[in-house]
């Protein structure tokens, strides 16, 4: 009797699995997954092989402080002009890719078009790029959204990326430690000085959560590093709350190819 019941359950599970597979197959045929960049059909999610090849992954040589790629190897320890002229509050920054057309499309899809399915791949690339930082880190802190923007967007893209990096690296995410205490306008289109003014005083460490970063090495996680105004404002807030050190890990960063190391 028991053998018959077990056999029936096994058959039922097999049929359900077959139906689920068939349903996925029909859905893939009816609604094929499209490359987020070129809109061509692609197996799986994200980008097709051609667009993936167009992503400009950042590798050494790069500025040891800012992670800006060099066009030639200047030798160990030499910094970029930006790092010398205007050193940030954070210690080091690393990015997976340059902020080019394909990277911009990926970021905008994740950020504005609910493409949370892109976060796993983007987060894995970030974890690889930030291996040095993550190996020394105690905690991850995503750059927060203001609650109004978070409510309208329904999720924080930096938080989604931080969760993937947590799974890849084992470094825990400190959630709700850093808060955006006032709304800021979109940084797109603002000058460097306007960006800095826009985020000045916009971030604060929650007093009841401060113990989670005090004396600890923090990796701040965001999607894009442009002028560095947002990450610098966040780093200052974390350091005021007595974080031991703040590094920055982003998916993409803007690179000025006309500047050289000195």
Secondary structure, DSSP 8 states (H G I E B T S, - for coil): -HHHHHHHHHHHHHHHHHHHHHHHHHHHHHS--B-TTT--B-SSSS--HHHHHH--B--SSB-TTT--B-SS---TT--BHHHHHS--SSS-EEEEEE--HHHHHHHHHHHHS--GGGHHHHHHHHHHHTHHHHHH-SEEEE----HHHHHHHSS-HHHHHHHHHHHHH---B-TTSEEE-S-----TT--HHHHHHHHTT-EEE-GGGGGGTBTSEEEEEEEEESSSHHHHHHHHHHHHTTBSEEEEEEEEE---TT--B-
